[in-house]
């Protein structure tokens, strides 16, 4: 089965974001929804604030931090 150029353009337009994700994966070997563990240094005050938020919300600290950066 061969696709006509109009069908190809329609598919590319519909799934543009998927093709961009795959193109980026080819370059970096990372997907945008992958998770990665890192080590960071925080003040005790910040750690305690994060723990309090964790107790209030029941969310893991990593999700609390990620939520602050998502817009």
Beta strands, then each sheet from edge to edge (+ up, - down):
end
